[in-house]
């Protein structure tokens, strides 16, 4: 761990949990350090990595004074996120994952938004889904004001993307941070509670490239994530005095996140509809190899070959 100059308080604290993401780590951290806004600290939280990520983090600490590295044995993402929030010295905490990529003006725009909107406790943005090789898949995020975001979240479908979010530390502390009761959806639960003490917003621009790969939580633990999200909505209904049984729950589908071939088909369709034909072709072929007897994969390939 580096020595921190506590005499100078940064405008923002960037919290990046890291666990065995050596393939993507440098692109993620570089995208943070190369922001147009520069008055921030970076908390690099190594949660017991064993793939070489730890050594990469130490090099960043040696070369950039904004970087502070913390190593500890694996304790899990929820405990790691909470420790990062506790360590943050700034009033604004910027969330980031170690496999995603920030657009260069992300911090500048989000800090300005929070400064100009004191009733907003957290602000996210649209995202561009990319694959493991940074090929574009599709943009997501079409809800921008508090009422739309919270209504969508209360349906069980998250429209507030964790690694795009900048939030106020005081708000996180007030609601109690991340909770162990909602594994794989701890961020979803946090945003439901934050919406009860202030406003949420999304900037209607792509400020993050959101990595899609089959080792992410959504693909490895889809069932657990969906179950936690439903329970988080139930608890939110109880807190808000709403009838859970009358709520219109539409949690994100699980089946298409469990099978590799289904994931490839989904990514290919998304890319095709978004006009990213090389990506669509890439995953249509992968889907054919995974599921050669799947009529849907053959149909997809026919569309991709026609280019529409």
C-alpha positions as CSV (number, residue, x, y, z in Angstrom):
1,X,0.0,0.0,0.0
2,X,1.3,3.5,-0.9
3,X,1.6,6.4,1.5
4,X,-1.2,8.9,0.9
5,X,-0.8,12.7,1.2
6,X,-3.9,13.4,3.3
7,X,-3.3,17.2,3.1
8,X,-4.7,17.3,-0.4
9,X,-8.2,16.2,-0.8
10,X,-9.0,15.0,-4.4
11,X,-12.3,16.0,-6.1
12,X,-13.1,12.3,-6.8
13,X,-12.1,8.9,-5.7
14,X,-12.1,6.1,-8.3
15,X,-12.7,2.7,-6.8
16,X,-11.6,-0.3,-8.9
17,X,-11.9,-3.8,-7.4
18,X,-9.6,-6.2,-9.1
19,X,-9.7,-10.0,-9.1
20,X,-7.8,-11.9,-11.9
21,X,-8.6,-9.6,-14.8
22,X,-5.0,-9.4,-16.2
23,X,-6.3,-9.6,-19.8
24,X,-8.2,-6.4,-19.5
25,X,-6.7,-4.6,-16.6
26,X,-4.2,-2.2,-18.3
27,X,-6.8,-1.0,-20.8
28,X,-9.2,-0.3,-17.9
29,X,-6.7,1.6,-15.7
30,X,-5.2,3.5,-18.7
31,X,-8.7,4.7,-19.6
32,X,-9.1,6.1,-16.0
33,X,-5.7,7.8,-15.9
34,X,-6.1,9.4,-19.3
35,X,-9.3,11.4,-18.4
36,X,-9.7,15.0,-19.4
37,X,-10.4,15.7,-15.7
38,X,-7.4,14.8,-13.6
39,X,-8.0,15.8,-10.0
40,X,-8.8,12.3,-8.6
41,X,-7.3,9.4,-6.6
42,X,-7.5,5.8,-7.9
43,X,-8.0,3.1,-5.3
44,X,-6.9,-0.2,-6.9
45,X,-8.2,-2.9,-4.7
46,X,-6.5,-6.3,-5.3
47,X,-8.8,-8.9,-3.9
48,X,-6.3,-11.8,-3.8
49,X,-5.5,-12.0,-7.5
50,X,-3.2,-14.8,-8.6
51,X,-2.9,-14.2,-12.4
52,X,-0.4,-11.4,-12.5
53,X,-2.9,-8.6,-11.9
54,X,-1.1,-7.7,-8.6
55,X,2.2,-6.9,-10.3
56,X,0.5,-4.7,-12.9
57,X,-1.2,-2.7,-10.1
58,X,2.1,-2.2,-8.3
59,X,3.6,-0.8,-11.5
60,X,0.8,1.8,-11.7
61,X,1.4,2.8,-8.1
62,X,5.1,3.4,-8.9
63,X,4.5,5.5,-12.0
64,X,1.4,7.6,-11.1
65,X,1.0,9.3,-7.8
66,X,-2.8,9.2,-8.0
67,X,-2.8,5.4,-7.8
68,X,-3.0,3.7,-4.4
69,X,-2.9,-0.1,-4.3
70,X,-4.3,-2.3,-1.6
71,X,-3.6,-6.0,-1.5
72,X,-5.5,-8.5,0.7
73,X,-6.5,-12.2,0.6
74,X,-9.7,-12.8,-1.3
75,X,-12.8,-11.5,0.6
76,X,-15.3,-11.1,-2.2
77,X,-16.6,-8.3,-4.3
78,X,-19.1,-6.9,-1.8
79,X,-16.6,-6.5,1.0
80,X,-14.1,-5.1,-1.4
81,X,-16.5,-2.5,-2.8
82,X,-17.4,-1.4,0.8
83,X,-13.8,-1.2,1.8
84,X,-13.1,1.0,-1.3
85,X,-15.9,3.3,-0.4
86,X,-14.6,3.6,3.2
87,X,-11.1,4.4,1.9
88,X,-12.3,7.0,-0.5
89,X,-11.2,10.5,0.6
90,X,-13.3,12.5,-1.9
91,X,-17.0,13.5,-1.6
92,X,-17.6,11.9,-5.0
93,X,-16.9,8.2,-5.6
94,X,-16.6,7.0,-9.2
95,X,-17.3,3.3,-9.7
96,X,-15.3,1.4,-12.2
97,X,-14.7,-2.3,-13.1
98,X,-11.3,-3.7,-14.0
99,X,-12.4,-5.0,-17.4
100,X,-14.3,-2.0,-18.8
101,X,-13.1,1.2,-20.6
102,X,-14.0,4.8,-19.7
103,X,-14.5,7.3,-22.4
104,X,-11.9,10.2,-22.0
105,X,-14.5,12.8,-20.8
106,X,-16.5,10.6,-18.5
107,X,-15.3,12.0,-15.2
108,X,-15.5,15.6,-16.4
109,X,-19.1,15.2,-17.4
110,X,-20.3,13.3,-14.4
111,X,-18.6,15.6,-11.8
112,X,-20.1,18.6,-13.6
113,X,-23.5,17.0,-13.5
114,X,-23.3,16.2,-9.8
115,X,-22.1,19.7,-9.1
116,X,-24.9,21.3,-11.0
117,X,-27.6,18.9,-9.6
118,X,-27.2,18.8,-5.8
119,X,-30.4,16.7,-5.5
120,X,-28.8,13.9,-7.5
121,X,-27.1,11.2,-5.4
122,X,-25.8,9.1,-8.3
123,X,-25.3,9.5,-12.1
124,X,-24.6,6.9,-14.7
125,X,-24.6,7.0,-18.5
126,X,-25.4,5.0,-21.6
127,X,-23.0,2.2,-22.4
128,X,-21.5,0.6,-25.5
129,X,-21.2,-3.1,-25.1
130,X,-17.9,-4.5,-26.5
131,X,-16.5,-8.0,-26.6
132,X,-13.2,-9.4,-25.3
133,X,-11.4,-7.9,-28.2
134,X,-13.1,-4.4,-28.0
135,X,-15.3,-5.1,-31.0
136,X,-18.6,-3.1,-30.6
137,X,-21.8,-5.0,-30.0
138,X,-24.6,-2.4,-29.3
139,X,-25.4,0.6,-27.2
140,X,-27.7,0.4,-24.2
141,X,-29.4,2.7,-21.8
142,X,-32.5,4.7,-22.7
143,X,-33.8,5.9,-19.4
144,X,-32.3,9.2,-18.2
145,X,-34.4,10.8,-15.5
146,X,-35.0,9.6,-12.0
147,X,-38.6,8.5,-12.4
148,X,-37.8,6.4,-15.5
149,X,-34.7,4.8,-13.9
150,X,-36.4,3.9,-10.6
151,X,-39.5,2.6,-12.3
152,X,-37.4,0.3,-14.5
153,X,-35.3,-0.8,-11.6
154,X,-38.5,-1.6,-9.6
155,X,-39.6,-3.9,-12.4
156,X,-36.5,-6.0,-11.7
157,X,-34.6,-4.9,-14.8
158,X,-31.5,-2.8,-14.2
159,X,-31.1,0.3,-16.3
160,X,-28.4,1.8,-14.0
161,X,-25.1,0.3,-14.9
162,X,-22.7,-0.1,-12.0
163,X,-19.4,0.7,-13.7
164,X,-20.8,3.9,-15.2
165,X,-21.9,5.4,-11.9
166,X,-20.5,8.3,-10.0
167,X,-22.1,8.9,-6.6
168,X,-21.9,10.9,-3.4
169,X,-20.1,9.2,-0.6
170,X,-22.4,10.7,2.0
171,X,-25.4,9.1,0.3
172,X,-23.7,5.7,0.2
173,X,-22.9,5.9,3.9
174,X,-26.4,7.0,4.7
175,X,-28.0,3.9,3.1
176,X,-25.4,1.5,4.5
177,X,-23.3,0.7,1.5
178,X,-23.5,-2.7,-0.3
179,X,-25.2,-5.6,1.5
180,X,-24.2,-9.2,1.6
181,X,-27.8,-10.3,1.4
182,X,-27.9,-9.7,-2.4
183,X,-25.0,-11.6,-3.9
184,X,-24.4,-10.8,-7.6
185,X,-27.0,-7.9,-7.4
186,X,-25.5,-5.9,-4.6
187,X,-25.3,-2.9,-6.8
188,X,-28.9,-3.2,-7.9
189,X,-30.0,-3.3,-4.2
190,X,-27.8,-0.2,-3.5
191,X,-29.4,1.8,-6.3
192,X,-32.9,1.0,-5.1
193,X,-32.0,2.3,-1.7
194,X,-30.2,5.4,-3.1
195,X,-33.4,6.2,-5.1
196,X,-35.2,6.5,-1.8
197,X,-33.1,9.4,-0.5
198,X,-32.3,11.3,-3.7
199,X,-32.5,11.3,-7.4
200,X,-30.7,9.0,-9.9
201,X,-29.8,10.2,-13.5
202,X,-28.2,8.9,-16.6
203,X,-26.3,11.1,-18.9
204,X,-27.6,10.4,-22.4
205,X,-24.2,9.7,-23.9
206,X,-21.9,6.7,-24.0
207,X,-19.3,7.2,-21.3
208,X,-18.2,3.6,-20.9
209,X,-17.4,0.6,-23.0
210,X,-19.0,-2.3,-21.0
211,X,-17.2,-5.6,-21.5
212,X,-19.1,-8.7,-22.4
213,X,-17.4,-12.0,-21.7
214,X,-18.4,-15.4,-20.5
215,X,-16.5,-15.1,-17.2
216,X,-18.5,-12.1,-16.0
217,X,-20.9,-12.4,-13.1
218,X,-23.9,-12.1,-15.3
219,X,-22.9,-15.2,-17.3
220,X,-21.4,-17.3,-14.5
221,X,-24.1,-16.6,-11.8
222,X,-27.2,-15.6,-13.8
223,X,-29.6,-17.5,-11.6
224,X,-28.2,-16.1,-8.3
225,X,-28.2,-12.6,-9.8
226,X,-31.8,-12.8,-10.9
227,X,-32.9,-14.2,-7.5
228,X,-31.1,-11.4,-5.6
229,X,-32.7,-8.8,-7.9
230,X,-36.2,-10.1,-7.2
231,X,-35.6,-10.1,-3.4
232,X,-34.2,-6.6,-3.6
233,X,-37.3,-5.4,-5.3
234,X,-39.5,-7.2,-2.7
235,X,-37.6,-5.4,0.1
236,X,-37.9,-2.1,-1.7
237,X,-41.6,-2.5,-1.9
238,X,-41.7,-3.2,1.9
239,X,-39.7,-0.1,2.6
240,X,-41.8,2.1,0.3
241,X,-45.2,0.7,1.6
242,X,-46.0,-0.8,-1.8
243,X,-47.8,-4.1,-2.6
244,X,-45.2,-6.4,-4.0
245,X,-47.8,-8.8,-5.4
246,X,-49.1,-6.1,-7.6
247,X,-45.7,-5.0,-8.9
248,X,-44.9,-5.7,-12.5
249,X,-41.7,-7.6,-12.3
250,X,-39.7,-8.3,-15.5
251,X,-36.3,-9.5,-14.3
252,X,-33.6,-9.9,-16.9
253,X,-33.9,-13.3,-18.7
254,X,-31.7,-16.1,-17.4
255,X,-31.7,-18.8,-20.1
256,X,-29.8,-16.8,-22.7
257,X,-27.0,-16.1,-20.1
258,X,-26.4,-19.8,-19.3
259,X,-25.4,-21.4,-22.6
260,X,-22.4,-20.3,-24.6
261,X,-24.1,-20.7,-28.0
262,X,-27.1,-18.7,-26.8
263,X,-24.9,-15.9,-25.6
264,X,-23.2,-15.8,-29.1
265,X,-26.6,-15.7,-30.8
266,X,-27.7,-12.8,-28.6
267,X,-24.5,-10.8,-29.2
268,X,-24.7,-11.4,-32.9
269,X,-28.3,-10.2,-33.2
270,X,-27.6,-7.2,-31.1
271,X,-24.6,-6.3,-33.2
272,X,-26.5,-6.9,-36.5
273,X,-29.4,-4.6,-35.4
274,X,-26.8,-1.9,-34.3
275,X,-25.1,-2.0,-37.7
276,X,-21.9,-3.7,-36.4
277,X,-21.7,-6.3,-39.1
278,X,-18.1,-7.6,-38.4
279,X,-19.1,-8.4,-34.8
280,X,-22.4,-9.9,-35.9
281,X,-20.5,-12.2,-38.4
282,X,-18.0,-13.2,-35.7
283,X,-20.6,-14.4,-33.3
284,X,-22.9,-16.0,-35.8
285,X,-20.0,-18.2,-36.8
286,X,-19.2,-19.0,-33.2
287,X,-22.8,-19.8,-32.6
288,X,-22.8,-22.2,-35.5
289,X,-19.8,-24.0,-34.1
290,X,-21.4,-24.3,-30.7
291,X,-24.9,-25.2,-31.8
292,X,-24.7,-26.7,-35.4
293,X,-28.2,-28.2,-35.0
294,X,-29.8,-25.0,-33.8
295,X,-32.2,-23.7,-36.4
296,X,-31.9,-20.2,-34.8
297,X,-28.2,-20.2,-35.4
298,X,-28.7,-21.1,-39.1
299,X,-31.4,-18.4,-39.5
300,X,-29.0,-15.9,-37.9
301,X,-26.2,-16.8,-40.3
302,X,-28.5,-16.2,-43.2
303,X,-29.4,-12.7,-42.0
304,X,-25.7,-11.9,-41.3
305,X,-24.6,-13.1,-44.8
306,X,-27.2,-10.7,-46.3
307,X,-25.9,-7.9,-44.0
308,X,-29.2,-7.0,-42.5
